[in-house]
Amino acid sequence: MEEAYEPERAQAKKWSVFVESDAVNFFTANKIEKMTIEDGNGNKAKLSRTKDGGIKIDSTSSVIL
């Protein structure tokens, strides 16, 4: 069964993919401890380094119906 294309869901997916790839790579490469990003469309993400060296991501996305 094929799913209908929903631009809002595609945008949200693109945001999460960006955060979990490009943003994390930048965060890691520059040895940043905390970083907040937003795209101006209601999507926001906070990245922070955990005590054990991991990366914690808090992300929100906004969908307009």
Biopython code that builds the backbone (N, CA, C, O; Angstrom):
import numpy as np
from Bio.PDB.StructureBuilder import StructureBuilder

atoms = [
    (1, "MET", "N", (0.839, -1.180, 0.000)),
    (1, "MET", "CA", (0.000, 0.000, 0.000)),
    (1, "MET", "C", (0.885, 1.244, 0.000)),
    (1, "MET", "O", (1.776, 1.372, 0.839)),
    (2, "GLU", "N", (0.646, 2.147, -0.923)),
    (2, "GLU", "CA", (1.431, 3.368, -1.023)),
    (2, "GLU", "C", (0.866, 4.448, -0.118)),
    (2, "GLU", "O", (-0.347, 4.578, 0.044)),
    (3, "GLU", "N", (1.777, 5.221, 0.470)),
    (3, "GLU", "CA", (1.351, 6.341, 1.298)),
    (3, "GLU", "C", (1.267, 7.593, 0.443)),
    (3, "GLU", "O", (2.068, 7.785, -0.472)),
    (4, "ALA", "N", (0.301, 8.438, 0.740)),
    (4, "ALA", "CA", (0.174, 9.705, 0.029)),
    (4, "ALA", "C", (1.309, 10.629, 0.450)),
    (4, "ALA", "O", (1.719, 10.631, 1.611)),
    (5, "TYR", "N", (1.807, 11.400, -0.485)),
    (5, "TYR", "CA", (2.875, 12.354, -0.187)),
    (5, "TYR", "C", (2.313, 13.517, 0.609)),
    (5, "TYR", "O", (1.351, 14.163, 0.193)),
    (6, "GLU", "N", (2.910, 13.774, 1.738)),
    (6, "GLU", "CA", (2.486, 14.880, 2.587)),
    (6, "GLU", "C", (3.677, 15.813, 2.777)),
    (6, "GLU", "O", (4.618, 15.468, 3.490)),
    (7, "PRO", "N", (3.652, 16.994, 2.149)),
    (7, "PRO", "CA", (4.801, 17.908, 2.226)),
    (7, "PRO", "C", (5.209, 18.268, 3.647)),
    (7, "PRO", "O", (6.400, 18.407, 3.926)),
    (8, "GLU", "N", (4.245, 18.423, 4.552)),
    (8, "GLU", "CA", (4.576, 18.791, 5.925)),
    (8, "GLU", "C", (5.378, 17.690, 6.607)),
    (8, "GLU", "O", (6.344, 17.967, 7.318)),
    (9, "ARG", "N", (4.976, 16.449, 6.388)),
    (9, "ARG", "CA", (5.697, 15.331, 7.001)),
    (9, "ARG", "C", (7.078, 15.188, 6.367)),
    (9, "ARG", "O", (8.042, 14.851, 7.055)),
    (10, "ALA", "N", (7.181, 15.439, 5.078)),
    (10, "ALA", "CA", (8.478, 15.367, 4.405)),
    (10, "ALA", "C", (9.406, 16.433, 4.965)),
    (10, "ALA", "O", (10.589, 16.172, 5.184)),
    (11, "GLN", "N", (8.881, 17.633, 5.199)),
    (11, "GLN", "CA", (9.687, 18.719, 5.768)),
    (11, "GLN", "C", (10.174, 18.345, 7.164)),
    (11, "GLN", "O", (11.337, 18.575, 7.497)),
    (12, "ALA", "N", (9.298, 17.774, 7.976)),
    (12, "ALA", "CA", (9.688, 17.370, 9.324)),
    (12, "ALA", "C", (10.768, 16.295, 9.260)),
    (12, "ALA", "O", (11.713, 16.313, 10.049)),
    (13, "LYS", "N", (10.632, 15.368, 8.331)),
    (13, "LYS", "CA", (11.627, 14.319, 8.192)),
    (13, "LYS", "C", (12.957, 14.912, 7.750)),
    (13, "LYS", "O", (14.007, 14.528, 8.266)),
    (14, "LYS", "N", (12.926, 15.831, 6.814)),
    (14, "LYS", "CA", (14.161, 16.463, 6.367)),
    (14, "LYS", "C", (14.846, 17.171, 7.528)),
    (14, "LYS", "O", (16.072, 17.136, 7.637)),
    (15, "TRP", "N", (14.070, 17.814, 8.396)),
    (15, "TRP", "CA", (14.638, 18.513, 9.548)),
    (15, "TRP", "C", (15.337, 17.520, 10.464)),
    (15, "TRP", "O", (16.474, 17.752, 10.874)),
    (16, "SER", "N", (14.675, 16.422, 10.789)),
    (16, "SER", "CA", (15.288, 15.451, 11.696)),
    (16, "SER", "C", (16.528, 14.815, 11.072)),
    (16, "SER", "O", (17.508, 14.552, 11.769)),
    (17, "VAL", "N", (16.490, 14.572, 9.781)),
    (17, "VAL", "CA", (17.664, 14.019, 9.097)),
    (17, "VAL", "C", (18.810, 15.023, 9.144)),
    (17, "VAL", "O", (19.954, 14.645, 9.397)),
    (18, "PHE", "N", (18.515, 16.290, 8.904)),
    (18, "PHE", "CA", (19.542, 17.335, 8.978)),
    (18, "PHE", "C", (20.156, 17.400, 10.371)),
    (18, "PHE", "O", (21.378, 17.436, 10.518)),
    (19, "VAL", "N", (19.302, 17.414, 11.391)),
    (19, "VAL", "CA", (19.790, 17.522, 12.771)),
    (19, "VAL", "C", (20.663, 16.325, 13.120)),
    (19, "VAL", "O", (21.735, 16.484, 13.705)),
    (20, "GLU", "N", (20.207, 15.128, 12.763)),
    (20, "GLU", "CA", (20.925, 13.915, 13.153)),
    (20, "GLU", "C", (22.141, 13.618, 12.282)),
    (20, "GLU", "O", (22.902, 12.699, 12.586)),
    (21, "SER", "N", (22.338, 14.371, 11.218)),
    (21, "SER", "CA", (23.520, 14.141, 10.381)),
    (21, "SER", "C", (24.404, 15.386, 10.344)),
    (21, "SER", "O", (25.424, 15.436, 11.033)),
    (22, "ASP", "N", (24.033, 16.375, 9.562)),
    (22, "ASP", "CA", (24.884, 17.557, 9.376)),
    (22, "ASP", "C", (25.145, 18.305, 10.682)),
    (22, "ASP", "O", (26.285, 18.666, 10.975)),
    (23, "ALA", "N", (24.101, 18.537, 11.460)),
    (23, "ALA", "CA", (24.277, 19.282, 12.709)),
    (23, "ALA", "C", (25.152, 18.503, 13.694)),
    (23, "ALA", "O", (26.021, 19.083, 14.345)),
    (24, "VAL", "N", (24.927, 17.209, 13.803)),
    (24, "VAL", "CA", (25.743, 16.377, 14.707)),
    (24, "VAL", "C", (27.194, 16.334, 14.228)),
    (24, "VAL", "O", (28.114, 16.389, 15.044)),
    (25, "ASN", "N", (27.403, 16.238, 12.930)),
    (25, "ASN", "CA", (28.773, 16.232, 12.400)),
    (25, "ASN", "C", (29.486, 17.540, 12.719)),
    (25, "ASN", "O", (30.653, 17.523, 13.112)),
    (26, "PHE", "N", (28.804, 18.673, 12.558)),
    (26, "PHE", "CA", (29.376, 19.981, 12.886)),
    (26, "PHE", "C", (29.676, 20.072, 14.380)),
    (26, "PHE", "O", (30.747, 20.525, 14.785)),
    (27, "PHE", "N", (28.719, 19.638, 15.186)),
    (27, "PHE", "CA", (28.835, 19.645, 16.645)),
    (27, "PHE", "C", (30.061, 18.842, 17.088)),
    (27, "PHE", "O", (30.830, 19.286, 17.940)),
    (28, "THR", "N", (30.230, 17.676, 16.508)),
    (28, "THR", "CA", (31.340, 16.790, 16.859)),
    (28, "THR", "C", (32.675, 17.332, 16.354)),
    (28, "THR", "O", (33.656, 17.359, 17.096)),
    (29, "ALA", "N", (32.712, 17.759, 15.106)),
    (29, "ALA", "CA", (33.961, 18.228, 14.499)),
    (29, "ALA", "C", (34.526, 19.448, 15.217)),
    (29, "ALA", "O", (35.742, 19.628, 15.282)),
    (30, "ASN", "N", (33.644, 20.284, 15.753)),
    (30, "ASN", "CA", (34.086, 21.511, 16.409)),
    (30, "ASN", "C", (34.132, 21.399, 17.931)),
    (30, "ASN", "O", (34.343, 22.392, 18.627)),
    (31, "LYS", "N", (33.933, 20.183, 18.441)),
    (31, "LYS", "CA", (34.015, 19.901, 19.880)),
    (31, "LYS", "C", (33.175, 20.871, 20.707)),
    (31, "LYS", "O", (33.636, 21.422, 21.707)),
    (32, "ILE", "N", (31.942, 21.064, 20.269)),
    (32, "ILE", "CA", (31.014, 21.982, 20.928)),
    (32, "ILE", "C", (30.342, 21.263, 22.094)),
    (32, "ILE", "O", (30.052, 20.070, 22.003)),
    (33, "GLU", "N", (30.094, 21.977, 23.181)),
    (33, "GLU", "CA", (29.425, 21.403, 24.350)),
    (33, "GLU", "C", (27.905, 21.540, 24.267)),
    (33, "GLU", "O", (27.180, 20.609, 24.617)),
    (34, "LYS", "N", (27.415, 22.697, 23.806)),
    (34, "LYS", "CA", (25.975, 22.937, 23.669)),
    (34, "LYS", "C", (25.725, 23.750, 22.409)),
    (34, "LYS", "O", (26.503, 24.642, 22.069)),
    (35, "MET", "N", (24.633, 23.434, 21.717)),
    (35, "MET", "CA", (24.302, 24.158, 20.500)),
    (35, "MET", "C", (22.786, 24.147, 20.315)),
    (35, "MET", "O", (22.138, 23.121, 20.525)),
    (36, "THR", "N", (22.228, 25.279, 19.924)),
    (36, "THR", "CA", (20.808, 25.391, 19.617)),
    (36, "THR", "C", (20.676, 25.872, 18.181)),
    (36, "THR", "O", (21.354, 26.813, 17.768)),
    (37, "ILE", "N", (19.801, 25.225, 17.424)),
    (37, "ILE", "CA", (19.566, 25.640, 16.041)),
    (37, "ILE", "C", (18.068, 25.728, 15.789)),
    (37, "ILE", "O", (17.279, 25.013, 16.406)),
    (38, "GLU", "N", (17.688, 26.610, 14.877)),
    (38, "GLU", "CA", (16.297, 26.697, 14.438)),
    (38, "GLU", "C", (16.277, 27.152, 12.994)),
    (38, "GLU", "O", (17.190, 27.835, 12.529)),
    (39, "ASP", "N", (15.221, 26.766, 12.287)),
    (39, "ASP", "CA", (15.163, 27.061, 10.858)),
    (39, "ASP", "C", (14.228, 28.216, 10.500)),
    (39, "ASP", "O", (14.081, 28.536, 9.320)),
    (40, "GLY", "N", (13.601, 28.841, 11.478)),
    (40, "GLY", "CA", (12.697, 29.950, 11.198)),
    (40, "GLY", "C", (11.290, 29.515, 10.829)),
    (40, "GLY", "O", (10.413, 30.357, 10.637)),
    (41, "ASN", "N", (11.065, 28.216, 10.728)),
    (41, "ASN", "CA", (9.739, 27.681, 10.412)),
    (41, "ASN", "C", (9.142, 26.917, 11.589)),
    (41, "ASN", "O", (8.208, 26.134, 11.417)),
    (42, "GLY", "N", (9.678, 27.144, 12.774)),
    (42, "GLY", "CA", (9.157, 26.472, 13.961)),
    (42, "GLY", "C", (9.909, 25.216, 14.353)),
    (42, "GLY", "O", (9.601, 24.612, 15.380)),
    (43, "ASN", "N", (10.882, 24.811, 13.565)),
    (43, "ASN", "CA", (11.680, 23.629, 13.889)),
    (43, "ASN", "C", (12.901, 24.062, 14.688)),
    (43, "ASN", "O", (13.636, 24.963, 14.284)),
    (44, "LYS", "N", (13.107, 23.408, 15.826)),
    (44, "LYS", "CA", (14.220, 23.756, 16.705)),
    (44, "LYS", "C", (14.890, 22.482, 17.203)),
    (44, "LYS", "O", (14.263, 21.427, 17.304)),
    (45, "ALA", "N", (16.170, 22.604, 17.510)),
    (45, "ALA", "CA", (16.898, 21.471, 18.083)),
    (45, "ALA", "C", (17.960, 21.990, 19.043)),
    (45, "ALA", "O", (18.602, 23.011, 18.795)),
    (46, "LYS", "N", (18.130, 21.267, 20.135)),
    (46, "LYS", "CA", (19.186, 21.562, 21.100)),
    (46, "LYS", "C", (20.064, 20.330, 21.186)),
    (46, "LYS", "O", (19.581, 19.221, 21.417)),
    (47, "LEU", "N", (21.342, 20.533, 20.999)),
    (47, "LEU", "CA", (22.306, 19.453, 21.118)),
    (47, "LEU", "C", (23.196, 19.748, 22.314)),
    (47, "LEU", "O", (23.614, 20.888, 22.518)),
    (48, "SER", "N", (23.482, 18.733, 23.095)),
    (48, "SER", "CA", (24.389, 18.900, 24.227)),
    (48, "SER", "C", (25.174, 17.609, 24.424)),
    (48, "SER", "O", (24.710, 16.515, 24.105)),
    (49, "ARG", "N", (26.367, 17.775, 24.954)),
    (49, "ARG", "CA", (27.231, 16.627, 25.190)),
    (49, "ARG", "C", (26.930, 16.052, 26.571)),
    (49, "ARG", "O", (26.818, 16.792, 27.549)),
    (50, "THR", "N", (26.801, 14.733, 26.645)),
    (50, "THR", "CA", (26.550, 14.073, 27.919)),
    (50, "THR", "C", (27.878, 13.826, 28.638)),
    (50, "THR", "O", (28.948, 13.954, 28.044)),
    (51, "LYS", "N", (27.794, 13.476, 29.909)),
    (51, "LYS", "CA", (29.007, 13.243, 30.705)),
    (51, "LYS", "C", (29.855, 12.099, 30.158)),
    (51, "LYS", "O", (31.078, 12.106, 30.292)),
    (52, "ASP", "N", (29.202, 11.118, 29.541)),
    (52, "ASP", "CA", (29.954, 9.978, 29.010)),
    (52, "ASP", "C", (30.398, 10.181, 27.558)),
    (52, "ASP", "O", (30.861, 9.240, 26.914)),
    (53, "GLY", "N", (30.256, 11.416, 27.038)),
    (53, "GLY", "CA", (30.736, 11.733, 25.697)),
    (53, "GLY", "C", (29.712, 11.569, 24.591)),
    (53, "GLY", "O", (30.019, 11.824, 23.426)),
    (54, "GLY", "N", (28.507, 11.149, 24.929)),
    (54, "GLY", "CA", (27.453, 11.013, 23.931)),
    (54, "GLY", "C", (26.852, 12.364, 23.579)),
    (54, "GLY", "O", (27.241, 13.392, 24.133)),
    (55, "ILE", "N", (25.919, 12.353, 22.673)),
    (55, "ILE", "CA", (25.246, 13.587, 22.269)),
    (55, "ILE", "C", (23.752, 13.426, 22.518)),
    (55, "ILE", "O", (23.129, 12.473, 22.049)),
    (56, "LYS", "N", (23.190, 14.372, 23.260)),
    (56, "LYS", "CA", (21.751, 14.380, 23.530)),
    (56, "LYS", "C", (21.112, 15.398, 22.593)),
    (56, "LYS", "O", (21.591, 16.526, 22.473)),
    (57, "ILE", "N", (20.026, 14.995, 21.930)),
    (57, "ILE", "CA", (19.316, 15.879, 21.011)),
    (57, "ILE", "C", (17.874, 16.023, 21.472)),
    (57, "ILE", "O", (17.160, 15.033, 21.627)),
    (58, "ASP", "N", (17.452, 17.270, 21.692)),
    (58, "ASP", "CA", (16.046, 17.592, 21.943)),
    (58, "ASP", "C", (15.577, 18.357, 20.720)),
    (58, "ASP", "O", (16.088, 19.437, 20.422)),
    (59, "SER", "N", (14.606, 17.800, 20.011)),
    (59, "SER", "CA", (14.172, 18.408, 18.762)),
    (59, "SER", "C", (12.662, 18.576, 18.739)),
    (59, "SER", "O", (11.922, 17.699, 19.186)),
    (60, "THR", "N", (12.210, 19.712, 18.213)),
    (60, "THR", "CA", (10.787, 19.940, 18.007)),
    (60, "THR", "C", (10.578, 20.354, 16.564)),
    (60, "THR", "O", (11.438, 20.988, 15.954)),
    (61, "SER", "N", (9.436, 19.991, 16.031)),
    (61, "SER", "CA", (9.111, 20.424, 14.676)),
    (61, "SER", "C", (7.684, 20.942, 14.666)),
    (61, "SER", "O", (6.836, 20.491, 15.436)),
    (62, "SER", "N", (7.442, 21.876, 13.801)),
    (62, "SER", "CA", (6.135, 22.501, 13.696)),
    (62, "SER", "C", (5.513, 22.133, 12.361)),
    (62, "SER", "O", (6.169, 22.190, 11.321)),
    (63, "VAL", "N", (4.244, 21.756, 12.396)),
    (63, "VAL", "CA", (3.530, 21.395, 11.174)),
    (63, "VAL", "C", (2.309, 22.294, 11.053)),
    (63, "VAL", "O", (1.520, 22.412, 11.990)),
    (64, "ILE", "N", (2.160, 22.918, 9.908)),
    (64, "ILE", "CA", (1.002, 23.770, 9.653)),
    (64, "ILE", "C", (0.003, 22.975, 8.826)),
    (64, "ILE", "O", (0.333, 22.472, 7.752)),
    (65, "LEU", "N", (-1.209, 22.867, 9.329)),
    (65, "LEU", "CA", (-2.246, 22.109, 8.619)),
    (65, "LEU", "C", (-3.199, 23.035, 7.912)),
    (65, "LEU", "O", (-4.137, 22.575, 7.262)),
]
sb = StructureBuilder()
sb.init_structure("model")
sb.init_model(0)
sb.init_chain("A")
sb.init_seg("    ")
for serial, (resi, resn, name, xyz) in enumerate(atoms, 1):
    if name == "N":
        sb.init_residue(resn, " ", resi, " ")
    sb.init_atom(name, np.array(xyz, "f"), 0.0, 1.0, " ", f" {name:<3s}", serial, name[0])
structure = sb.get_structure()
